Amino acid sequence: MQDKFIKDRHILKYDEEQLNHVKLGITTREDGLSDYPRNAFNMARYIDDNQDNITKHQELLASIIQFPREQWVFPIQTHENRVVEVNQEDRGANIDCLTHELHGVDGFYTFEKDVLLTMCYADCVPIYFYSEKHQYIGLAHAGWKGTVGQIVNQMVKHIPFDLNDLKVVVGPATSNSYEINDDIKHQFEDLPIDTHQYIETRGKNRHGIDLKKANAMLLEHDGVPKDNIYITNYATSEDLSLFFSYRVEKGNTGRMLAYIGQ
């Protein structure tokens, strides 16, 4: 079965027949201007890169997806579980330069049009939320800390409509080649989902974890219908021709930009 993330120039765009007004996707690492690493399409201002490169990459992406940079919103992520609502007044936050606006936000949403929610990733899980019926979009950032903190459940708590009307897309992230130790595994054991379904013990103090599946299971536990959750097969740690991988590249790499707008 073909993945619903379809490769296009500089992006993987989510292709869903029933999706009419929402634009949803993630950038790739290919054919950029950055030397971090070479010819990288880096989208993060917070790493060691020429700021003009990021601006030019933003301008190119804006042209590709037909969503002006002036309408983008970018929070400062801190691997926690704080969720906020944004609106048109927040547009432009942290796009031209980083500020103190929206600091410590790893999940956000809006009911307003002409707003593009954006966040950077390089192994953590981008989780997109939308309901065209209710003109709602949301985006969350879930690494292992955000998953333990149940960021997706915090997102669901802010949804005022029937969850049968909600669609969730779990985007490209690391595979279960991502390993955690016993201490982190014990934190996951406190969650209300079965660790045996997404954690594989491989040896002493070594456990492979499927963060995409864990977040999908947390969403189901909170009442999101399983049929309303789509999980991509793309794995950042398995394809360095398409994606940056913080873990594989030991932090010396760029970041993709996940986006959703209406």
C-alpha positions as CSV (number, residue, x, y, z in Angstrom):
1,M,0.0,0.0,0.0
2,Q,1.4,3.3,-1.1
3,D,2.4,5.8,1.7
4,K,0.1,8.8,1.9
5,F,3.2,11.0,2.2
6,I,4.1,11.7,-1.5
7,K,7.5,13.0,-2.4
8,D,7.6,16.3,-4.2
9,R,10.3,18.9,-4.7
10,H,11.8,19.6,-1.2
11,I,8.8,18.1,0.6
12,L,6.8,15.1,1.4
13,K,3.2,16.2,1.2
14,Y,0.3,14.3,2.7
15,D,-2.0,13.2,-0.1
16,E,-5.5,12.3,1.1
17,E,-8.5,12.2,-1.2
18,Q,-10.9,13.6,1.4
19,L,-8.5,16.5,2.3
20,N,-9.8,19.6,0.6
21,H,-8.6,22.7,2.4
22,V,-5.7,21.7,4.7
23,K,-2.1,21.7,3.5
24,L,0.0,19.2,5.4
25,G,3.6,18.0,4.9
26,I,7.3,18.0,5.9
27,T,10.4,19.2,4.2
28,T,13.2,16.9,3.2
29,R,17.0,17.5,3.5
30,E,17.7,17.5,-0.3
31,D,19.2,20.2,-2.5
32,G,19.6,23.0,0.0
33,L,22.1,25.8,0.6
34,S,23.3,24.8,4.0
35,D,26.6,23.2,4.9
36,Y,25.2,21.6,7.9
37,P,25.7,19.1,6.5
38,R,26.6,19.7,2.8
39,N,23.8,20.9,0.4
40,A,21.2,20.5,3.2
41,F,17.7,22.0,3.1
42,N,17.9,23.0,6.8
43,M,14.9,24.8,8.2
44,A,16.1,25.6,11.8
45,R,17.4,29.0,12.8
46,Y,18.6,27.6,16.2
47,I,21.5,25.6,14.9
48,D,24.9,26.7,13.5
49,D,23.9,27.8,10.0
50,N,23.8,31.0,7.9
51,Q,20.5,32.7,8.7
52,D,20.2,33.8,5.1
53,N,20.1,30.1,4.1
54,I,17.1,29.5,6.3
55,T,15.3,32.5,4.9
56,K,15.9,31.4,1.4
57,H,14.7,27.9,2.2
58,Q,11.5,29.4,3.8
59,E,10.9,31.5,0.7
60,L,11.2,28.4,-1.5
61,L,8.9,26.4,0.6
62,A,6.4,29.2,0.7
63,S,6.4,29.2,-3.1
64,I,6.0,25.5,-3.3
65,I,3.1,25.2,-0.9
66,Q,1.6,28.6,-1.7
67,F,1.6,29.8,1.9
68,P,3.3,33.2,2.5
69,R,6.0,33.3,5.2
70,E,4.1,36.1,6.8
71,Q,1.4,33.7,7.7
72,W,3.6,31.1,9.4
73,V,3.9,30.5,13.2
74,F,6.9,28.8,14.8
75,P,7.1,28.1,18.6
76,I,10.3,27.5,20.5
77,Q,10.1,23.8,21.4
78,T,11.5,22.4,24.6
79,H,10.6,18.7,24.6
80,E,7.7,19.3,27.1
81,N,4.0,19.0,26.9
82,R,2.7,22.6,26.9
83,V,-0.1,23.2,24.4
84,V,-1.5,26.6,23.3
85,E,-4.0,28.1,20.9
86,V,-2.7,30.6,18.3
87,N,-4.5,32.9,15.9
88,Q,-3.7,35.3,13.1
89,E,-2.2,37.8,15.5
90,D,0.6,35.2,16.1
91,R,1.6,35.0,12.5
92,G,5.3,35.7,11.8
93,A,6.4,34.5,15.3
94,N,10.0,33.3,15.1
95,I,10.0,33.2,11.3
96,D,12.5,36.0,10.4
97,C,14.4,35.6,13.7
98,L,14.0,33.8,17.0
99,T,12.3,35.7,19.8
100,H,10.8,34.9,23.3
101,E,7.4,34.4,21.7
102,L,5.7,31.0,22.2
103,H,8.7,29.7,24.2
104,G,8.3,26.3,25.7
105,V,5.5,25.2,23.4
106,D,5.5,21.7,21.9
107,G,1.9,21.6,20.8
108,F,-0.4,24.2,19.3
109,Y,-3.6,24.6,17.3
110,T,-5.9,27.1,15.7
111,F,-9.4,27.5,14.3
112,E,-8.4,30.4,12.1
113,K,-7.7,30.3,8.4
114,D,-4.5,31.7,6.7
115,V,-2.3,30.3,9.5
116,L,0.5,27.8,8.9
117,L,1.6,25.9,12.0
118,T,5.3,24.9,11.8
119,M,7.8,23.1,13.9
120,C,11.3,21.5,13.3
121,Y,12.2,17.8,13.6
122,A,15.1,15.4,13.2
123,D,13.9,12.1,14.7
124,C,11.1,13.3,17.0
125,V,7.6,12.6,15.9
126,P,5.5,15.2,14.1
127,I,1.9,14.7,14.9
128,Y,-0.7,16.6,12.8
129,F,-4.3,17.1,13.8
130,Y,-7.1,18.4,11.7
131,S,-10.9,18.6,11.2
132,E,-12.1,20.3,8.1
133,K,-15.6,20.1,9.5
134,H,-14.6,22.3,12.4
135,Q,-11.9,24.3,10.6
136,Y,-9.4,23.1,13.2
137,I,-5.7,22.3,12.7
138,G,-3.0,21.3,15.3
139,L,0.6,20.2,15.4
140,A,2.6,18.5,18.2
141,H,6.3,17.6,18.7
142,A,6.8,14.2,20.4
143,G,10.3,13.0,21.3
144,W,10.6,10.4,24.0
145,K,10.1,13.1,26.7
146,G,7.0,14.5,24.9
147,T,5.6,11.0,24.5
148,V,6.1,10.2,28.2
149,G,4.5,13.6,29.0
150,Q,1.6,12.6,26.8
151,I,1.7,15.7,24.6
152,V,-0.9,14.2,22.3
153,N,-3.3,13.8,25.2
154,Q,-2.8,17.4,26.1
155,M,-3.7,18.2,22.5
156,V,-6.9,16.2,22.7
157,K,-7.9,17.9,26.0
158,H,-8.1,21.2,24.1
159,I,-10.5,19.8,21.4
160,P,-14.1,20.9,22.0
161,F,-15.7,18.8,19.3
162,D,-16.5,15.1,18.8
163,L,-13.3,13.1,18.4
164,N,-15.0,11.2,15.6
165,D,-14.5,14.4,13.5
166,L,-10.8,14.5,14.3
167,K,-8.1,13.1,11.9
168,V,-4.5,12.5,13.1
169,V,-1.4,12.0,11.0
170,V,1.7,10.6,12.6
171,G,4.5,11.8,10.3
172,P,8.1,10.7,9.5
173,A,10.2,10.0,12.7
174,T,12.8,7.6,13.9
175,S,12.2,3.8,13.6
176,N,12.5,1.5,16.6
177,S,16.3,1.5,15.9
178,Y,16.0,4.3,18.5
179,E,17.1,2.8,21.8
180,I,16.3,3.8,25.3
181,N,17.8,2.6,28.7
182,D,16.1,0.9,31.6
183,D,15.4,4.3,33.4
184,I,13.5,5.7,30.4
185,K,11.7,2.4,29.9
186,H,10.4,2.5,33.4
187,Q,8.9,6.0,32.7
188,F,7.0,4.5,29.8
189,E,5.7,1.7,31.9
190,D,3.7,4.4,33.9
191,L,1.7,5.2,30.8
192,P,-1.8,3.7,30.3
193,I,-0.7,1.7,27.3
194,D,1.0,-1.7,26.9
195,T,4.7,-1.3,26.5
196,H,5.1,-4.7,25.0
197,Q,3.4,-3.4,21.9
198,Y,5.9,-0.7,21.2
199,I,9.1,-1.5,23.2
200,E,11.4,-4.4,22.3
201,T,14.1,-5.4,24.8
202,R,17.3,-6.2,23.0
203,G,19.8,-6.7,25.8
204,K,21.0,-5.4,29.1
205,N,19.8,-1.8,29.5
206,R,18.9,-1.7,25.8
207,H,15.3,-1.3,24.4
208,G,14.1,-0.3,21.0
209,I,11.1,1.9,21.0
210,D,8.6,2.8,18.4
211,L,7.5,6.3,19.3
212,K,5.1,6.6,16.3
213,K,3.1,3.6,17.6
214,A,3.3,4.8,21.2
215,N,1.7,8.1,20.3
216,A,-1.0,6.4,18.2
217,M,-1.8,4.1,21.1
218,L,-2.1,7.1,23.5
219,L,-4.5,8.8,21.1
220,E,-6.6,5.7,20.9
221,H,-6.6,5.4,24.7
222,D,-8.0,9.0,24.8
223,G,-10.8,8.2,22.4
224,V,-9.5,9.0,18.9
225,P,-10.9,6.2,16.6
226,K,-8.1,4.0,15.3
227,D,-9.4,4.4,11.7
228,N,-8.9,8.2,12.1
229,I,-5.1,7.8,12.8
230,Y,-2.7,7.4,9.9
231,I,0.9,6.4,10.6
232,T,3.5,6.9,7.8
233,N,6.1,4.2,7.1
234,Y,8.8,6.8,6.5
235,A,11.6,6.6,9.1
236,T,14.1,9.5,9.5
237,S,16.8,7.2,11.0
238,E,16.5,4.8,8.1
239,D,16.9,7.2,5.1
240,L,19.6,9.9,5.4
241,S,19.1,10.7,1.7
242,L,15.7,12.2,2.6
243,F,15.8,13.1,6.2
244,F,18.0,14.6,9.0
245,S,18.5,12.2,11.9
246,Y,19.7,13.7,15.1
247,R,20.5,10.3,16.7
248,V,22.3,8.8,13.7
249,E,24.3,12.0,12.9
250,K,25.1,12.6,16.5
251,G,23.5,16.0,16.6
252,N,25.6,17.4,13.7
253,T,22.8,17.9,11.3
254,G,19.9,20.1,10.1
255,R,16.2,20.0,10.8
256,M,13.1,19.3,8.7
257,L,10.1,21.6,9.0
258,A,6.7,20.0,9.5
259,Y,3.7,22.2,8.6
260,I,0.0,22.3,8.5
261,G,-2.2,25.1,7.4
262,Q,-5.7,26.0,6.2
